[in-house]
Amino acid sequence: EAKNLLADAKKLLKQIVDEKWLKARAVIGFFPANQINDDDIETTVDGNKLILHHLRQQTERPAGKPNRCLADFVAPKDSGREDYVGAFVVTAGIDIEGHVEKFEKDHDDYHSIMLKALADRLAEAFAEQMHERVRKEFWGYANNETLGNDQLIKEEYKGVRPAPGYPACPDHTEKPLLWQLLDAENNTGVKLTESHAMYPAASVSGWYFANPQCSYFGLGKINDDQVKDYAKRKAMSLSEIERWLAPNLGYEPE
């Protein structure tokens, strides 16, 4: 059965490519950035300041292992150093709707699901390709990188591309700031829904960090003191922030 699924996937992928069912688009940008207030990043867009909000690990860590925050990966403002943060939105889902509708009209849920799954994988592959080009070409901080496929899979490259909603930055409400920085809807056609999901779904978005010390990490559970401070920094109500951060709360909201 697994062999049949793989064969079907390869056949459908060939059809997607040969008949040009899907379009892929991407927008990337690099912006002046500095760490402020320990956990935030100050940047500018069109000459206006924009604050990107982040959260810090609070669980007990082994000796010599700091409680990390993504803001630690850019230079503090009081250091006097100019630093940068990158942002990206990529999609491989442009024009997918008509093909999904055709499968569903024919009651072919199998190929409808497979098409969506392949589009998701193509979007992830596109995100990986763009990150490689960022490292070696657009930002160029690792222009001598010569990693093999196994090394790329093990993420042995310098820099990370964490996505809002994922372990290091689980708050989806930061996505509108990313969209604002990149004018993402106009540049890619990818929209944000009211729940901050991306449409088309076969899309990937996030931040680029180039600091050689940075790595992927999970935020874990956080306490009410940080959540209250985070709500204040974002000018949102505590109850709303607690709703968005529910999986990461280390306490029971009132």
Secondary structure, 3 states (H helix, E strand, C coil): CHHHHHHHHHHHHHHHHHCCCCEEEEEEEEEEEEEECCCEEEEEECCEEEEEECCCCCCCCCCCCCCCCHHHHCCEHHHCCCEEEEEEEEEEEECHHHHHHHHHHCCCHHHHHHHHHHHHHHHHHHHHHHHHHHHHHHCCCCCCCCCCHHHHHCCCCCCECCCCCECCECCHHHHHHHHHHHCHHHHHCCEECCCCCEECCCEEEEEEECCCCCCCCCCCCECHHHHHHHHHHHCCCHHHHHHHCHHHECCCCC
